[in-house]
Amino acid sequence: MTDSDLIPGRGAGPGDGGPSAPAALSGGCPAHRADPAGGGFPAAGAVRLGGLEYQQTPSELYRTLRREHGPVAPVLLDGDVPAWLVLGYAEVSHVTTHDELFARDSRRWNQWPSIPADWPLMPFVGHQPSVLFTEGAEHQRRAGVITQALEGVDQFELAQWCREIAQRLIDAFAGSGRAELMAAYAHALPMRAAVRMCGMPAGGEDTEDLVTDLRISLDAREGDDPVAAYGRVQERIQRLVREKRAAPGPDVTSRMLGHSAGLTDVQIVQDLISVIAAAQQPTGNWIGNALRLMLTDDRFALNVSGGRLSVGQALNEVLWLDTPTQNFIGRWAVRDTRLGGRTIRAGDCLVLGLAAANTDPQIWPEGHVGAENSAHLSFGNGEHRCPYPAPLLADCVARTAIETLLERLPDVVLAVEPEELTWRPSIWMRGLTSLPVRFTPVAD
């Protein structure tokens, strides 16, 4: 899952309002440093995170990195850009609770001089006027606006919206006896719920285009243009803000516009993108990953019919073992410091390994994750943790989606063997490419 801190923004690199070269170079280049004390960043020891052969089972990669490097591993991002992957639960917790050492303003990055404007991960790291990149009092002000706007969402009303949306989506494929649930249901439902919360029309071409462009922004697949996709998302949300400025309503966008903090339209656009993206891609993958668990794991198979007794357990277990946002870029070191036995230089980039931290053998030495335990890091941690009540709203959407599906299609089963299911080729998001199922056709 995700907090408001787990969604990419698009901004400027050094040549377009980003950091100047002297500031960006102040921390040196970690790819060409070695630390005799066991820290440092020799490029020869770094593992490339792009195009991983481990994409289907990233847990194997995390085990290898822990064994070879410990809780903080040197990695290479797209284009062999160096960074640190923080794998340990304690280390991720430390980074996310010490903003004075590891901050969110990406303009500190010591790699900016070598980053091209069309770098695939620019939507994740390019600084822009979003709550994601704010710090201190300004972050508290911006996050407070989002929190109060979300607090205005009635959870009972949201559940009713989700049931209505779910029924319409299921109606579209119930008579066929077969469906591909990721596209037709798991991703479609939370997007429609999110745009309704924000005051957009729940259907239509705009919504479908928004889903596609958010996916491109998050996955950064080969052949896609995530920067252009993010630009289209931004244009659509700009229109929404203009519409709500002219005709406010009982929705998240209007509450943000009317908040006493007086955010600018530019700020509200960026923060709304964070809210919508957090409500769609991660929540859609949370639904899909939980359905996969319930349809493939013998512990849940007997309870699929009706599903209510196992839905909550499945949702929580997924947050531990198959969390939708498995890695997040990131934090930038404010000054030289030590972490997990490594020397981190000022301006170094740290990627938060949320999935690796959740399965850290230091907290689960026997390899057993307590499904009832909610101390996972899937909603983030510290000041940039997902603002209340966003996790509750996401749980409401996911739980309602699964319960409604199992009520309507109680004999749903996989249409392929479990080992035939494949995961999206992304090191950032953990979600299935498809979830084909079959069931007894339901007449209209």
N, C-alpha and C positions, 0 to 999 in steps of 0.2 A: 504494500500500500504506500501511501505517500502523505507527506505533509505539504504545506504550501512551499516548503523548502525543496521539494523533490521534482519540480517542474521546470523545464528549461525556459530561459528568456532569450531574447535576441538583442544584441546590442552592437556596440562598435568595437572594433579592434584598434590597434595603435594608430592606424591611418585615418580613423573616422571617429574621433572623439575618445579614443582609448588612451592608455597611459603613454606618456612620452618615453622615448628610448632611455634617457638617463634614469628615470624612475623605475622603469621596467627592468633595467639591468642591475639595479642596486644589490640584488641578492645573488648575482652570478648565475652560471648555468649548471644546474645539477647533473646534467648528462655528462659533464666533463670534470666532475669532482669525485675524489675518493677520500674517505674518512678513515684514518688508521685506527680510530677508536671503535670501528664497527658500524658506523652510520654511513654517511656518504651516499653517492649514487653512481656507481660505475655502470655505464650503459651496457656493458657486456653481460651484466647479471640481470638485466631487466627483461621481463616477459611481455611480449606484445599482446595487447588486449583486443586488437581488431582482428576479425576473421578467425576467431578461435575454433580449433577442432573440438573444443570442449563445450560448444554452445548447448548441446543437448543435456549434458551433465556437468554444469559449472562447478558443482561441489567437488569434483575430482581436481579441478584446477585449484580451488581454494586449499584443498588438503596438500597439494604439491607445493604451493607457495608458502604455506605455513611451515612445512617440513624444511624447505630450502632457505627461507628468509625470516621466519618468525612472524610476529603479528603485524609487521609493517613491511610491505614488499615493494621493490622498485619495479615499475611497469612502464610500458610505452603505449601511448594512445595513438590514434590515427596519425599517420605521417611521422611516426617514431618520436612523438613529443613526450618527454619524460614526466612522470608523476609518481606519487606514492599511493599504493592501494592499502588502506587500513583494514586489516582483516579481523583483529581481535575485538571482542565485545568490550573489554575494559578500555581499549585504546580508542574505539569509536565513541564510547561514552565520554572519555576525557576530551577528545577533540570537540565534540558538540556542546560541552559544558564549559569550555574555556575560550570564549570569544576573544579574550584579550591576547591569546596566542594564535588562534586559528579562526580567521574572520571570513566574511562572505564577500567582501568587495574584491572582485576579480581583477581590478586594475593594479593590484599588488603583484600580479603574476610576473615572474622573472623571465618567462618565455615569450612574451608578447612580440619582441622584435622578429622572431622567426615564425610567427603564426600568420598564414595567409588569410585574406579576407573571406575566402570561400571554404575555409576549414570546416569539415563536416560537423564538428562539435561546437561550432560557433554559437548555435542556439542555446547551448548549455552554459557557456562561459562568457560570452560577450556582455559586457556591463551595459545595463539599461535601467531606466527609472522604475524599477519594480521592487516590491517588498522583498523579493528574494535576495537582492544585493545590498539592502540597507543594514545598518548596524546601530546598536545603542538605542538612544532615545527615539531616533527616526524610525527604526524598525518597530519599536514598541507602539509608536503612533500609528504606523501603517497597519501592523498586525491587529491593533485594536479596532480599526475600522472594519476589517474583514470579520473579526470575531463577532462584533455587534451585528453586522449585516447577516451573518449565518445564524446567530441566535434568534433572529426573527423568523426563521423557517420552522414551522410547526411539524414535528416529527410524525404525528399522526396523519397530517395532511400529506406529507411527503410519502408516507407508506401507501396512502390511498392513490396518489398520483402514480407511484411505481406499479401498483396492482393494475391500474387501468392501462398503463403503457404495456405491461407484461401481457395482459390479456389480448391486446391488439396485435402484439408481435407474435404471440403463440397462434392466434387465429390464422395468421398468414401461412403457417406451415403445418398446423395440426392435422389437416385432412390428408396430408401426403404420407404420413407414417415415417417420414425421414426429415432430418434437418441438420444443418451445419450451425451449431449453436454460437460459435464465437462471433461471426459476422451478423447472423440473423437475430441474436438475442443478447449475449453477454456484453458486447460493446454498444449495441444499439440502445439498450435500456438506460444505462447511466448517463449517456449523452443527452437523451431526451429529458431525463430528470434534471440534469444540470442546467440545460438551457431554459427549462421551465422555471426553475428556481431563480434564474437570472433575468427572466422576463422576455426571453426570445420565444418565437413560435416553435412548438415542439416538433413539427414535421417539416417536410419540404427539402428542397435541394440544398439550401444553405446549411442545414444541419448535417447532411451527408458529406458535403464538402469539408465542413469543419472537422468531422471525424477523420476523414482521410488526411487532411493537412496536419492534424495533431499527431497522427500515427507517424507521418513522415518526419515531423520535427523530433519525435522521441526516439525513433529507431535509427535514423541516419543510415539507411541501407544503401548499398552500392547502387548507383544509378539515380537515386533520389536527390532532390535539392532541398535540404531541410531549411536553409535560410530563406529561400523563396516561399516555402510552405508556411513558415512562421509569419512571413510578411502578409500572406493572405488571411491567416487567422487574425492578425492584428487589424487588418482593414475591416473585417466583419465585426469585430468587437467595437471598433471605433464607431461604426454605424449604430450599434446597439446603444452606446453611451449617448450619442446625439439624440436618438429616439427617446430615451428615458429622460434626458435633460428637458426635452420639449413636453413629454407626457409621462410623468412618473407614475408608478404603480406599486402594488404590494410585493415587491421583489427585491432580491439582493442588490441588483444594480442601482435601483432607486434609493435604497437605504444607504449605499455607499456615497452616492451623489449628495444626499441630504445630510450626511454626517457633519457634526460640528468641527471636525478636524480640517475640513475644507480642502480635501485633496483636489489636485488639478485633474482635468479629463485625461491627460496623458498618463498620470499615475494610476487612475482608476482603470484605464484600459489594460495596463500591464498587470495589475493585480487581479482583474477579472479573468485574464487569460490563465493565471496561476490557479484560480479557483475552478474554472471549467476543466482545465487539463487534469487537475488532481481528481476531479469527480468522474472523469471519463476513462482515460486509458488505464490507470492503476486499478480503479474499481472494476472495470470490465475484465481485466486479467484476474483480479481477485475472485470474481464470480466464476470465470472459466476454470481457474486452478482448483477451486473448491468443488465444482461439479466433477472435474476429472478425478479428484480424490474420492468422492462419494460413489463414482461409477466404477472405480478400479480397485478400491481397497476393501478387503473382506470385512473389515470392522464396520464399514458403513453400508455394505451391500444389502444386508437384511433390513435396514431401516430406510432405504431409498423411498419406498412407498409412503407418502405422507411427509417423510423427511424431517419433521419438526424436531425430533429428539436429537438429531445428529447435525443439523445445519450449523448451529453455533460452534460446535466442537470442530467441524470441518473448517469453518472460516478462520478460527483462531489457529488451528494447526498449520494452515496454509501460510499465515503470517510468520510462523517460525521457519517452515521448511521450504516454501516456494513463494516467498514474498514478492509481490508484483514489481516493486522497484528494488532490484537486487544490488545495484551500485548507483552512487550519486556523486557527480562532480560539481561542486566540492567545497573545499576550504582552502584558504591561502595563508601561509604562515606569516604572521606579523613581524616576527624576528627569529633569529636562530634559536632553536630549542631542541630538546630530545624527546623522542617518542618511540616506545617499543624497542629500545636499544639502538635506534637510528638517530643520526644528526640531521635535523630538518633545517634547511637554510631559509632565511627570509625570502618570501616570494615563491617558495615551492608550492606546488599544487598537491592537495591530498584528495583522493577519491574515497568516499565513505563506502566500505564494503558491507552494506546492511545485511545481505544474505549470508555472507561469511561470518559476520559477527553473531547473527542469530543462531548459528550452528557451531559456535566456538567450543571445542572440546574442553576448554578451561571452565565453562559453565555447565556443559553437559558431558562429563567425562565418560559416561557409559554409552554415549551416542543416543540417549533417550531424551526427547524433548517433551516437557510437560505441557500437553495441549491446553490445560486449563490455566496455565500461567500466562499472564499478559505483559510480562516485562520485556517483550521483544522490542527491537528498535525500528520496526517497520513504519511507524508514524514519525520517525525522527526522534530527536532528543534535544533538551536544552531550549534556549531562547527561540530557535528556529523550528521547534517541534510543531507539528500540525496544530493550528489553533483550535481550541475548543469552540464549538462542538463538532468540528469537521469529521473526526473519527466516528462519532455517533451517527452522523448523517450518512457517511459511507457505509457503515454497518447496516443501517436501515435499508439503504438501496440494495446492497448485496443480499441481505437475508430475505427481503421481500421478493427479489428476483428468483432466488432458488426455491423458496417455499411455493411460490405461485406456479413455477414450472413443474415441480414434483406433484402438486395437487392436480394440475391439468393433465399431466402425462405420467401417471404413477408407475407405469411399466417401462419407462425409458431406459435404454441400455446403449452401450457403445456399439457403433456400426462397424468398427474395426477392432483389431486386437490392440490391447493397451500399448504394446511396444511399437505400434505403427504411428502413434501420436508423435508429433514433432513440435519443437519449441521455436518461437520466433528467433531469427538470427540477430539477437541484440544482447550485449553485455549489460545494458542498462535496465531493460524491462524484461520480466519473466512472464511469458504468456504463450499459450498454444497458438500455432498457426491456424489450426482448425480443430473442431470437436464434433465429428460426425456421430449422430445418434439415430436410433430407430425406436419405434413405439407403435402401439396399436392406433391406427388412424382414428381421429375424433371427428364426427360429423358436425357440420355447422349448426 
